Amino acid sequence: MNQSPATTGQPDTSGKLAVSPYERLARLGITLPASPPPIANFVTHVREGNMLYLSGQGPREADGFMHVGKVGAEVGVEAAYAHARVTGINLLAVMHEALGDLGRVKRVVKLLGMVNAVPHFLDHPAVINGCSDLLIDVFGEEVGPHARSAVGFGSLPGNITVEIEAIVAIRD
């Protein structure tokens, strides 16, 4: 039985009801946008058993604005970190659409973070931390920490600064 998003929370290790992902989002001042539509011939997510695989999302603002540019040239690390955070919000929107309740996320398992960077750029992990930090803030220390790759690419679709994929374990 699914609880409403406003009240869903999983027991923490002390047996107390933990803060729900929606309460954490509200505390962070984040309102989930509509799930961004795919830009080509694919779907935003696939559920297989108790796993949810999310297609790559980019730094698309709720109004449709896309952050573009080469990290290490016209885009700095701090701006790219913020773009990765926006991308994380879009991943959360897809999770919400797919599951109906972010409280069903049992564990963020893995992220693949791609950075549109100049060849000499070395700080890919600091950029993708924008998404990782957000997911830990939203899901907490038990559910949010994940395995991750943060890699540089010579280009990304539409010249976006970052693209991030996610795999999450879910509970029924």
CORGI-V171976 format. One record per pair of residues at least 24 apart in sequence whose C-alpha atoms are under 10 Angstrom apart, sorted by the first residue. I is the first residue (numbers start at 1). J is the second residue. D is the distance in whole Angstrom. If there is no record, write none. Layout:
# CORGI-V171976
i=I j=J d=D
i=I j=J d=D
This chain:
# CORGI-V171976
i=1 j=172 d=8
i=2 j=99 d=10
i=2 j=100 d=9
i=2 j=101 d=8
i=2 j=103 d=9
i=2 j=104 d=8
i=2 j=172 d=8
i=3 j=100 d=10
i=3 j=101 d=8
i=3 j=103 d=9
i=3 j=104 d=10
i=4 j=100 d=9
i=4 j=101 d=7
i=4 j=103 d=9
i=5 j=96 d=9
i=5 j=100 d=8
i=5 j=101 d=5
i=5 j=102 d=7
i=5 j=103 d=7
i=5 j=104 d=10
i=6 j=101 d=9
i=6 j=103 d=10
i=7 j=103 d=9
i=8 j=101 d=8
i=8 j=102 d=8
i=8 j=103 d=6
i=8 j=104 d=9
i=9 j=102 d=9
i=9 j=103 d=6
i=9 j=104 d=9
i=9 j=139 d=10
i=10 j=103 d=7
i=10 j=104 d=9
i=10 j=105 d=10
i=10 j=106 d=9
i=12 j=140 d=10
i=12 j=142 d=8
i=13 j=142 d=9
i=18 j=139 d=10
i=18 j=140 d=9
i=19 j=103 d=10
i=19 j=138 d=9
i=19 j=139 d=9
i=19 j=140 d=9
i=20 j=101 d=10
i=20 j=102 d=8
i=20 j=103 d=7
i=20 j=138 d=8
i=20 j=139 d=8
i=20 j=140 d=9
i=21 j=92 d=10
i=21 j=101 d=9
i=21 j=102 d=6
i=21 j=103 d=6
i=21 j=104 d=10
i=21 j=105 d=9
i=21 j=135 d=9
i=21 j=137 d=9
i=21 j=138 d=5
i=21 j=139 d=6
i=21 j=140 d=8
i=22 j=101 d=9
i=22 j=102 d=7
i=22 j=103 d=8
i=22 j=138 d=8
i=22 j=139 d=9
i=23 j=138 d=8
i=24 j=137 d=7
i=24 j=138 d=5
i=24 j=139 d=8
i=24 j=140 d=9
i=25 j=89 d=10
i=25 j=134 d=9
i=25 j=137 d=8
i=25 j=138 d=6
i=25 j=139 d=9
i=26 j=138 d=10
i=27 j=137 d=10
i=27 j=138 d=9
i=28 j=134 d=9
i=28 j=137 d=8
i=28 j=138 d=8
i=30 j=89 d=8
i=31 j=62 d=10
i=31 j=89 d=9
i=31 j=93 d=9
i=32 j=62 d=8
i=32 j=89 d=7
i=32 j=90 d=8
i=32 j=91 d=10
i=32 j=92 d=7
i=32 j=93 d=6
i=32 j=94 d=9
i=32 j=96 d=9
i=33 j=60 d=10
i=33 j=61 d=8
i=33 j=62 d=6
i=33 j=63 d=9
i=33 j=89 d=8
i=33 j=90 d=7
i=33 j=92 d=9
i=33 j=93 d=6
i=33 j=94 d=9
i=34 j=62 d=7
i=34 j=90 d=8
i=34 j=93 d=6
i=34 j=94 d=8
i=34 j=96 d=9
i=34 j=97 d=8
i=35 j=62 d=9
i=35 j=89 d=9
i=35 j=90 d=6
i=35 j=91 d=8
i=35 j=92 d=8
i=35 j=93 d=5
i=35 j=94 d=5
i=35 j=95 d=9
i=35 j=96 d=8
i=35 j=97 d=7
i=35 j=98 d=9
i=36 j=60 d=8
i=36 j=61 d=9
i=36 j=62 d=9
i=36 j=64 d=9
i=36 j=90 d=7
i=36 j=91 d=9
i=36 j=93 d=8
i=36 j=94 d=8
i=37 j=94 d=9
i=39 j=157 d=9
i=44 j=91 d=9
i=44 j=94 d=7
i=44 j=95 d=9
i=44 j=97 d=10
i=44 j=98 d=9
i=44 j=165 d=10
i=45 j=91 d=10
i=45 j=94 d=7
i=45 j=95 d=8
i=45 j=97 d=10
i=45 j=98 d=7
i=45 j=165 d=10
i=45 j=166 d=9
i=45 j=167 d=10
i=46 j=98 d=9
i=46 j=167 d=10
i=47 j=98 d=8
i=47 j=99 d=9
i=47 j=167 d=10
i=47 j=168 d=10
i=47 j=169 d=10
i=47 j=170 d=9
i=48 j=169 d=10
i=49 j=169 d=9
i=49 j=170 d=9
i=49 j=171 d=10
i=49 j=172 d=10
i=50 j=105 d=10
i=50 j=106 d=9
i=50 j=168 d=9
i=50 j=169 d=6
i=50 j=170 d=5
i=50 j=171 d=7
i=50 j=172 d=8
i=51 j=105 d=9
i=51 j=106 d=10
i=51 j=107 d=10
i=51 j=108 d=10
i=51 j=109 d=9
i=51 j=167 d=7
i=51 j=168 d=6
i=51 j=169 d=5
i=51 j=170 d=6
i=51 j=171 d=9
i=52 j=95 d=8
i=52 j=98 d=8
i=52 j=99 d=9
i=52 j=105 d=9
i=52 j=108 d=10
i=52 j=109 d=10
i=52 j=166 d=8
i=52 j=167 d=6
i=52 j=168 d=5
i=52 j=169 d=6
i=52 j=170 d=7
i=53 j=95 d=9
i=53 j=109 d=10
i=53 j=110 d=10
i=53 j=165 d=8
i=53 j=166 d=6
i=53 j=167 d=5
i=53 j=168 d=7
i=53 j=169 d=9
i=54 j=91 d=7
i=54 j=92 d=10
i=54 j=94 d=8
i=54 j=95 d=8
i=54 j=98 d=10
i=54 j=111 d=10
i=54 j=164 d=9
i=54 j=165 d=6
i=54 j=166 d=5
i=54 j=167 d=6
i=54 j=168 d=8
i=55 j=91 d=9
i=55 j=94 d=9
i=55 j=163 d=9
i=55 j=164 d=8
i=55 j=165 d=5
i=55 j=166 d=7
i=55 j=167 d=9
i=56 j=87 d=9
i=56 j=90 d=10
i=56 j=91 d=8
i=56 j=111 d=10
i=56 j=112 d=8
i=56 j=113 d=9
i=56 j=114 d=9
i=56 j=162 d=9
i=56 j=163 d=6
i=56 j=164 d=5
i=56 j=165 d=4
i=56 j=166 d=7
i=57 j=84 d=10
i=57 j=86 d=9
i=57 j=87 d=6
i=57 j=88 d=8
i=57 j=89 d=9
i=57 j=90 d=7
i=57 j=91 d=7
i=57 j=94 d=9
i=57 j=113 d=10
i=57 j=162 d=8
i=57 j=163 d=5
i=57 j=164 d=5
i=57 j=165 d=6
i=57 j=166 d=9
i=58 j=83 d=8
i=58 j=84 d=8
i=58 j=85 d=10
i=58 j=86 d=8
i=58 j=87 d=5
i=58 j=88 d=9
i=58 j=89 d=10
i=58 j=90 d=8
i=58 j=91 d=9
i=58 j=114 d=10
i=58 j=156 d=9
i=58 j=157 d=9
i=58 j=158 d=10
i=58 j=160 d=7
i=58 j=161 d=8
i=58 j=162 d=6
i=58 j=163 d=5
i=58 j=164 d=7
i=58 j=165 d=9
i=59 j=83 d=5
i=59 j=84 d=6
i=59 j=85 d=8
i=59 j=86 d=5
i=59 j=87 d=5
i=59 j=88 d=8
i=59 j=89 d=9
i=59 j=90 d=8
i=59 j=160 d=7
i=59 j=161 d=7
i=59 j=162 d=7
i=59 j=163 d=7
i=59 j=164 d=9
i=60 j=84 d=10
i=60 j=86 d=7
i=60 j=87 d=7
i=60 j=89 d=9
i=60 j=90 d=8
i=60 j=160 d=9
i=61 j=86 d=7
i=61 j=87 d=9
i=61 j=89 d=9
i=61 j=90 d=8
i=62 j=86 d=9
i=62 j=89 d=10
i=62 j=90 d=9
i=66 j=158 d=9
i=66 j=159 d=9
i=66 j=160 d=7
i=66 j=161 d=9
i=67 j=158 d=9
i=67 j=159 d=8
i=67 j=160 d=6
i=67 j=161 d=6
i=67 j=162 d=9
i=68 j=116 d=9
i=68 j=156 d=9
i=68 j=157 d=10
i=68 j=158 d=7
i=68 j=159 d=5
i=68 j=160 d=4
i=68 j=161 d=5
i=68 j=162 d=8
i=69 j=116 d=7
i=69 j=117 d=8
i=69 j=118 d=10
i=69 j=155 d=9
i=69 j=156 d=10
i=69 j=158 d=9
i=69 j=159 d=6
i=69 j=160 d=6
i=69 j=161 d=5
i=69 j=162 d=9
i=70 j=115 d=8
i=70 j=116 d=6
i=70 j=117 d=5
i=70 j=118 d=6
i=70 j=119 d=10
i=70 j=121 d=10
i=70 j=153 d=10
i=70 j=154 d=9
i=70 j=155 d=8
i=70 j=156 d=10
i=70 j=159 d=8
i=70 j=160 d=8
i=70 j=161 d=6
i=70 j=162 d=9
i=71 j=115 d=7
i=71 j=116 d=6
i=71 j=117 d=4
i=71 j=118 d=6
i=71 j=119 d=10
i=71 j=121 d=7
i=71 j=123 d=9
i=71 j=124 d=9
i=71 j=127 d=9
i=71 j=152 d=9
i=71 j=160 d=10
i=71 j=161 d=6
i=71 j=162 d=9
i=72 j=116 d=9
i=72 j=117 d=6
i=72 j=118 d=6
i=72 j=119 d=9
i=72 j=120 d=8
i=72 j=121 d=6
i=72 j=122 d=9
i=72 j=123 d=9
i=72 j=124 d=10
i=73 j=117 d=8
i=73 j=118 d=7
i=73 j=120 d=10
i=73 j=121 d=9
i=74 j=117 d=10
i=74 j=118 d=10
i=75 j=116 d=10
i=75 j=117 d=9
i=75 j=161 d=8
i=76 j=127 d=9
i=77 j=121 d=10
i=77 j=123 d=8
i=77 j=124 d=9
i=77 j=126 d=7
i=77 j=127 d=6
i=77 j=128 d=10
i=78 j=126 d=9
i=78 j=127 d=7
i=78 j=130 d=9
i=79 j=127 d=8
i=79 j=130 d=10
i=79 j=161 d=9
i=80 j=115 d=8
i=80 j=116 d=10
i=80 j=124 d=9
i=80 j=126 d=9
i=80 j=127 d=6
i=80 j=128 d=8
i=80 j=129 d=10
i=80 j=130 d=8
i=80 j=161 d=7
i=80 j=162 d=7
i=81 j=124 d=10
i=81 j=125 d=9
i=81 j=126 d=7
i=81 j=127 d=4
i=81 j=128 d=6
i=81 j=129 d=7
i=81 j=130 d=5
i=81 j=131 d=8
i=81 j=132 d=10
i=81 j=133 d=10
i=81 j=161 d=10
i=81 j=162 d=9
i=82 j=127 d=8
i=82 j=128 d=9
i=82 j=129 d=9
i=82 j=130 d=6
i=82 j=131 d=8
i=83 j=127 d=8
i=83 j=128 d=9
i=83 j=130 d=7
i=83 j=131 d=8
i=83 j=160 d=9
i=83 j=161 d=7
i=83 j=162 d=7
i=83 j=163 d=9
i=84 j=113 d=8
i=84 j=114 d=10
i=84 j=115 d=9
i=84 j=126 d=10
i=84 j=127 d=7
i=84 j=128 d=6
i=84 j=129 d=7
i=84 j=130 d=5
i=84 j=131 d=5
i=84 j=132 d=9
i=84 j=133 d=10
i=84 j=134 d=9
i=84 j=161 d=8
i=84 j=162 d=6
i=84 j=163 d=8
i=84 j=164 d=8
i=85 j=127 d=9
i=85 j=128 d=8
i=85 j=129 d=8
i=85 j=130 d=4
i=85 j=131 d=4
i=85 j=132 d=8
i=85 j=133 d=8
i=85 j=134 d=6
i=85 j=135 d=9
i=85 j=162 d=10
i=86 j=130 d=8
i=86 j=131 d=8
i=86 j=134 d=9
i=86 j=162 d=10
i=87 j=113 d=10
i=87 j=128 d=10
i=87 j=130 d=9
i=87 j=131 d=7
i=87 j=134 d=10
i=87 j=162 d=8
i=87 j=163 d=7
i=87 j=164 d=7
i=87 j=165 d=9
i=88 j=128 d=9
i=88 j=130 d=8
i=88 j=131 d=5
i=88 j=132 d=8
i=88 j=133 d=9
i=88 j=134 d=7
i=88 j=135 d=7
i=88 j=163 d=10
i=88 j=164 d=8
i=88 j=165 d=9
i=88 j=166 d=9
i=89 j=131 d=8
i=89 j=134 d=8
i=89 j=135 d=9
i=89 j=138 d=10
i=90 j=131 d=10
i=90 j=164 d=10
i=91 j=131 d=9
i=91 j=135 d=9
i=91 j=164 d=8
i=91 j=165 d=8
i=91 j=166 d=8
i=92 j=134 d=10
i=92 j=135 d=8
i=92 j=138 d=9
i=92 j=166 d=10
i=95 j=166 d=10
i=95 j=168 d=9
i=99 j=170 d=9
i=99 j=171 d=10
i=99 j=172 d=9
i=102 j=138 d=9
i=102 j=139 d=9
i=102 j=170 d=9
i=103 j=139 d=9
i=103 j=170 d=9
i=103 j=171 d=9
i=104 j=168 d=10
i=104 j=169 d=9
i=104 j=170 d=6
i=104 j=171 d=5
i=104 j=172 d=7
i=105 j=139 d=8
i=105 j=143 d=8
i=105 j=144 d=9
i=105 j=168 d=7
i=105 j=169 d=6
i=105 j=170 d=5
i=105 j=171 d=6
i=105 j=172 d=9
i=106 j=139 d=9
i=106 j=142 d=9
i=106 j=143 d=6
i=106 j=144 d=9
i=106 j=168 d=7
i=106 j=169 d=5
i=106 j=170 d=5
i=106 j=171 d=6
i=106 j=172 d=9
i=107 j=139 d=8
i=107 j=140 d=10
i=107 j=142 d=8
i=107 j=143 d=4
i=107 j=144 d=6
i=107 j=145 d=8
i=107 j=146 d=8
i=107 j=167 d=9
i=107 j=168 d=6
i=107 j=169 d=5
i=107 j=170 d=7
i=107 j=171 d=9
i=108 j=132 d=10
i=108 j=135 d=8
i=108 j=136 d=9
i=108 j=139 d=8
i=108 j=142 d=9
i=108 j=143 d=6
i=108 j=144 d=5
i=108 j=145 d=7
i=108 j=146 d=6
i=108 j=147 d=8
i=108 j=166 d=8
i=108 j=167 d=6
i=108 j=168 d=4
i=108 j=169 d=6
i=108 j=170 d=9
i=109 j=143 d=9
i=109 j=144 d=8
i=109 j=145 d=8
i=109 j=146 d=5
i=109 j=147 d=6
i=109 j=148 d=8
i=109 j=166 d=8
i=109 j=167 d=6
i=109 j=168 d=5
i=109 j=169 d=7
i=110 j=144 d=10
i=110 j=145 d=9
i=110 j=146 d=5
i=110 j=147 d=5
i=110 j=148 d=5
i=110 j=149 d=8
i=110 j=165 d=8
i=110 j=166 d=6
i=110 j=167 d=5
i=110 j=168 d=7
i=110 j=169 d=10
i=111 j=146 d=7
i=111 j=147 d=7
i=111 j=148 d=5
i=111 j=149 d=6
i=111 j=150 d=8
i=111 j=164 d=7
i=111 j=165 d=6
i=111 j=166 d=5
i=111 j=167 d=7
i=111 j=168 d=9
i=112 j=147 d=9
i=112 j=148 d=6
i=112 j=149 d=5
i=112 j=150 d=6
i=112 j=151 d=8
i=112 j=163 d=8
i=112 j=164 d=6
i=112 j=165 d=5
i=112 j=166 d=7
i=112 j=167 d=9
i=113 j=148 d=7
i=113 j=149 d=6
i=113 j=150 d=5
i=113 j=151 d=6
i=113 j=152 d=9
i=113 j=162 d=7
i=113 j=163 d=6
i=113 j=164 d=4
i=113 j=165 d=7
i=113 j=166 d=9
i=114 j=149 d=8
i=114 j=150 d=6
i=114 j=151 d=5
i=114 j=152 d=6
i=114 j=153 d=6
i=114 j=154 d=10
i=114 j=155 d=9
i=114 j=156 d=8
i=114 j=161 d=8
i=114 j=162 d=6
i=114 j=163 d=5
i=114 j=164 d=6
i=114 j=165 d=9
i=115 j=150 d=7
i=115 j=151 d=6
i=115 j=152 d=5
i=115 j=153 d=6
i=115 j=154 d=8
i=115 j=155 d=8
i=115 j=156 d=8
i=115 j=160 d=9
i=115 j=161 d=6
i=115 j=162 d=5
i=115 j=163 d=7
i=115 j=164 d=9
i=116 j=151 d=9
i=116 j=152 d=6
i=116 j=153 d=5
i=116 j=154 d=6
i=116 j=155 d=5
i=116 j=156 d=6
i=116 j=157 d=9
i=116 j=159 d=7
i=116 j=160 d=7
i=116 j=161 d=5
i=116 j=162 d=6
i=116 j=163 d=8
i=117 j=151 d=9
i=117 j=152 d=6
i=117 j=153 d=6
i=117 j=154 d=6
i=117 j=155 d=7
i=117 j=156 d=9
i=117 j=161 d=8
i=117 j=162 d=9
i=118 j=152 d=8
i=118 j=153 d=8
i=118 j=154 d=7
i=118 j=155 d=9
i=119 j=152 d=8
i=119 j=153 d=8
i=119 j=154 d=7
i=120 j=152 d=10
i=121 j=152 d=8
i=122 j=151 d=9
i=122 j=152 d=9
i=123 j=150 d=9
i=123 j=151 d=9
i=123 j=152 d=9
i=124 j=149 d=9
i=124 j=150 d=6
i=124 j=151 d=6
i=124 j=152 d=7
i=124 j=162 d=10
i=125 j=149 d=8
i=125 j=150 d=5
i=125 j=151 d=8
i=125 j=152 d=10
i=126 j=150 d=9
i=127 j=151 d=10
i=127 j=161 d=10
i=127 j=162 d=9
i=128 j=162 d=8
i=128 j=163 d=9
i=128 j=164 d=8
i=131 j=164 d=8
i=143 j=168 d=10
i=143 j=169 d=9
i=144 j=168 d=10
